[in-house]
């Protein structure tokens, strides 16, 4: 089992920046990939970014060039630096990780962007 706890969400003005974090605990050694998804009201959950243990990253087109994912292995934490935020980025952001057999999700953190 892996537990994921997000932090750092909140309200920011359009064009501003926010960093959200996700701390993992439990069977850390089993984690292959970590990342972030988001879900806006009325929409399906969608990929934002992922990062492998080796540091390979993958971004959704709608956040490329604005968001950056990073991972601190010593702290078992993954970060999402969000810059140039837009109202369309408003969503609950969910931390995600995957082992060879399972997927795990955090409870989510709300990100709100005021225009």
N, C-alpha and C positions, 0 to 999 in steps of 0.2 A: 504493500500500500504506500501511496505517496500523498501527502497533504500539501495543498497550495494555498497560500494566503497573499492576496493582493493588497496593495496600499498605494496611496498617492493620487487618487482621483480627486476631482473637484471641479470648480468653475473657473474658466479662463476666458478672456476676451478673444475675439477673432484675431488671428495673427500672432497670438501669444504661444507660449510653450508650457509643457507639462511633462513631468516624468512619472511614470507609474512603475511599481516594483512588484515582484512576486517571489516570495521566499518558499522554497521547497523543503520538506522534511519527510522522514520515513526512509523508504528504500531508495535513497538517492542514486546509488550505484546502478540501478536498473534504468535510469532515465537515458533515452537516446536523443530525443528532440524536445525542446521547450519553445513556447511561443505565445502569441496573443491572438485571440479572436475578438470580435465585437458584435453586438446585437443592438440595433436601433429599434425603437417601438414599431411594431407592425412588420418588421423585417426578419429574415432568417439570420442566423449567426453566420458571420463571414470571416474569412482569414484576414489577419492584418500582417503578421510577420512570424517567421519561425527561425530558430537557430539550432544547429546541431552541436554535439559535444566538441567537434573539431572546429567550430566557429563558422561553418557555412550558413549563410543567411538567405532567406527568401522573403520577398515582400509582395503584397498585393499592389497592383498598378496604381491604385488610388492613393497610396501613401508613399510611393517611391519618391525619394528626394526630400521628403518632409519628416519621416519617422526613421528612427534607428533603434534596432534591437541589439542588446548586448547581454553577456552572461558572465557572472562572477562565480567561478567554480568553488572558490574558497568559502564564499558565503552562501552557496547553493541558491543563488538569486538571479533572476532574469529581469532586465529592465527594458522599458520602452520609452525612449525619448521622443516626444511628439512636438514638432515645431510647425510654425505657420498653420496653426489649427484653424479649421473652418467649421461653420455651423453643421455641415454635413458629417462631421466627425463625431457628433453627439451620439453616444451609445454607452451601453454597459460593456466594459472591456473585461474579458475573461482570460485568465492565465490557463495555459494548457501544457501538458507534457505527455510524452508517449514513451512507453517502454517497448520491449519486443512483443509483449502480449496485450498490454492494456493502455487505455487513455485515461487521463485524470484531468479534472477541471477545478478551478477555483470558484469562489462564490461570486466574483465579479466586483468591479469598481466603476462607479459612474463618472463619466467625463461629460461635462456640459460646456458648450462654447457659446458665448453671448455675441450677438452681432451688433 
